[in-house]
């Protein structure tokens, strides 16, 4: 007789979220800051207005194992307002070639 519980072969399948970046993000702490290098690029990701050459500093929020989604926030200086706007950035960890950890402010 067999059980209708968890399948025995599920544990033999590789995790969908494999790779260096996924492993790092799986163990990252909330608030940890990174620069992100996407696969196929040579420069760290810059999301500023006009695609400024200054890399964007991302703060880690969480990692969703089932979808391989890594969720970050970043501050984007607005063109007209005096206060920077905080934005959310969601990316599949398998699209990240490199992560550069930044020092956490004390």
ZIZI-V756181 format. One record per backbone hydrogen bond with DSSP energy under -1.0 kcal/mol. CO is the residue of the C=O (numbers start at 1). NH is the residue of the N-H. Records with the same first field share a line. If there is no record, write none. Layout:
CO->NH + NH
This chain:
9->12
16->18
19->23
20->24
21->25
22->26
23->27
29->32
32->60
33->102
34->58
35->100
36->45
37->97 + 98
38->41
45->56
48->51
58->34
59->73
60->31
62->71
64->68
68->93
69->64
70->91
71->61 + 62
72->89
73->59
74->87
76->85
85->76
87->74
89->72
91->70
92->95
93->96
95->39
98->37
100->35
